[in-house]
Structures are given as C-alpha cells and as structure tokens.
Amino acid sequence: MSKAWQVYARHILDAIEKIRRIQQRGDLTQDEVLYDAVLRNLQTLSEATQRLPDALKQTWPGIPWQQISGFRNILVHNYLGEIDA
C-alpha cells in the first residue's frame, strides 16, 4: 500500500524549510557539512516529487517537475562527478 500524496508533499515542504535554515548557518561553498546537508535535503525533495500524482502536478504547471526528477538522478547517481555548489 502506498502512502497518500500528502505525506510526500510534507516531505517537500520540510526539505525546503531545512534548506532555508541550513543556508542561514553559512556559506555552502565553504562548509562541506552544510553543503552535504543541502544535497541530502534536495535529494529528499526531488524523490518526494516523483511520488506526487500527475493530476496534482498538472495544477502547478510552473514547477519544472521533470527537471526536479532529473536532478534527483544526478544527485543519487552522481553522473557529473562533483556537483558544483
């Protein structure tokens, strides 16, 4: 049984809020711990977007859903080597 889409939407919102708080702590390009924390939350966010129903995504056409999903693959599989902060 799959989770309701609202659970994934909450993951997205939580990840966004965490990223905002992490950014307030310092420069991601200078602190690898902050950098890693942001990458992890971006991964969580992008994975959660893949679990949202297409009908819901269609109500928000301005959000680049496909690019977010593709970014997840880059984060997880590290296609490009190091990710430029």
BELGI-V932944 format. One record per residue. N is the residue number from 1. RES is the residue in one small letter. PSI is psi as a letter, one per 20 degrees, with the letter a starting at -180 (none if undefined). D_CENTER is the distance of its C-alpha to the mean C-alpha in Angstrom with 1 decimal. Layout:
BEGIN
n=N res=RES psi=PSI d_center=D_CENTER
n=N res=RES psi=PSI d_center=D_CENTER
END
This chain:
BEGIN
n=1 res=m psi=p d_center=23.6
n=2 res=s psi=q d_center=20.1
n=3 res=k psi=q d_center=18.3
n=4 res=a psi=q d_center=18.5
n=5 res=w psi=h d_center=15.7
n=6 res=q psi=h d_center=15.9
n=7 res=v psi=g d_center=14.6
n=8 res=y psi=h d_center=11.2
n=9 res=a psi=h d_center=11.3
n=10 res=r psi=h d_center=12.1
n=11 res=h psi=g d_center=9.2
n=12 res=i psi=g d_center=6.9
n=13 res=l psi=h d_center=9.6
n=14 res=d psi=g d_center=10.1
n=15 res=a psi=g d_center=6.8
n=16 res=i psi=g d_center=7.6
n=17 res=e psi=g d_center=11.1
n=18 res=k psi=g d_center=10.7
n=19 res=i psi=g d_center=9.3
n=20 res=r psi=g d_center=12.3
n=21 res=r psi=h d_center=14.6
n=22 res=i psi=g d_center=13.8
n=23 res=q psi=h d_center=14.5
n=24 res=q psi=i d_center=17.8
n=25 res=r psi=i d_center=18.9
n=26 res=g psi=a d_center=19.5
n=27 res=d psi=o d_center=18.8
n=28 res=l psi=h d_center=15.9
n=29 res=t psi=i d_center=18.1
n=30 res=q psi=i d_center=20.8
n=31 res=d psi=o d_center=19.4
n=32 res=e psi=h d_center=17.9
n=33 res=v psi=g d_center=17.0
n=34 res=l psi=g d_center=15.0
n=35 res=y psi=g d_center=13.4
n=36 res=d psi=h d_center=12.6
n=37 res=a psi=g d_center=11.3
n=38 res=v psi=g d_center=8.7
n=39 res=l psi=g d_center=7.8
n=40 res=r psi=g d_center=7.8
n=41 res=n psi=h d_center=5.6
n=42 res=l psi=h d_center=2.9
n=43 res=q psi=g d_center=4.5
n=44 res=t psi=g d_center=5.0
n=45 res=l psi=g d_center=2.8
n=46 res=s psi=h d_center=3.7
n=47 res=e psi=h d_center=6.7
n=48 res=a psi=h d_center=7.5
n=49 res=t psi=h d_center=7.9
n=50 res=q psi=i d_center=10.3
n=51 res=r psi=i d_center=12.3
n=52 res=l psi=q d_center=13.1
n=53 res=p psi=q d_center=16.7
n=54 res=d psi=h d_center=17.5
n=55 res=a psi=h d_center=20.0
n=56 res=l psi=g d_center=17.5
n=57 res=k psi=h d_center=15.3
n=58 res=q psi=h d_center=18.7
n=59 res=t psi=i d_center=19.3
n=60 res=w psi=m d_center=16.6
n=61 res=p psi=i d_center=17.6
n=62 res=g psi=i d_center=16.4
n=63 res=i psi=p d_center=12.7
n=64 res=p psi=m d_center=12.1
n=65 res=w psi=g d_center=10.9
n=66 res=q psi=h d_center=12.3
n=67 res=q psi=h d_center=11.0
n=68 res=i psi=g d_center=7.3
n=69 res=s psi=g d_center=8.7
n=70 res=g psi=h d_center=10.7
n=71 res=f psi=h d_center=8.3
n=72 res=r psi=g d_center=7.1
n=73 res=n psi=h d_center=10.9
n=74 res=i psi=g d_center=11.5
n=75 res=l psi=g d_center=9.4
n=76 res=v psi=g d_center=11.2
n=77 res=h psi=i d_center=14.4
n=78 res=n psi=l d_center=14.7
n=79 res=y psi=h d_center=16.7
n=80 res=l psi=j d_center=17.3
n=81 res=g psi=c d_center=18.4
n=82 res=e psi=p d_center=17.2
n=83 res=i psi=p d_center=14.2
n=84 res=d psi=o d_center=15.7
n=85 res=a psi=none d_center=14.5
END
